[in-house]
């Protein structure tokens, strides 16, 4: 079923990329890969410190998750009652871990949403130096989320695009 929020058409699970402006300048960023190959499942919003996104600030709290290390956000949001399999909206902080931490800490409305930490996964991303083994890139994060939602066609499409992107050096 297609829904609409502030003019954005969304399918069962919508990925909202809150993207740091520096990430848009990088040829090895994977967030734009998601937007290109899954335009009905993904919207990119450039993070601005002084101008919060009205779309993201108004997503329903009960069906929205922010992908962010739980241990870093529990002080601000201790309720994790939303299941990843049942969410309608996922906000991915698209940037380096340092940028993501800054974005989360400087964006108060993100603290209203439950956070979800992806654990037990090993990144296969090779195009960026200093990539943490346990820190998935944005495309790998989206693939993980789509798998949890059993969106197999979208998983196959994004996996294929990521594998081709990841081999080009």
ABEGO torsion letter per residue (X at the ends): XBBBBGGBBBBABBBBBBBBAAAAABAABAAAAAAAABAAABBBBBBBAABBBAAAAABBAAABBBBBBAAAAAAABABBABBAAABABBBBBBEBAAAAAAAAAABAAAAABBBBBBBGBBBABAABBGBBAABBBAAAAAAAAAAAAGBAAAAAAAAAAAAAAAABX
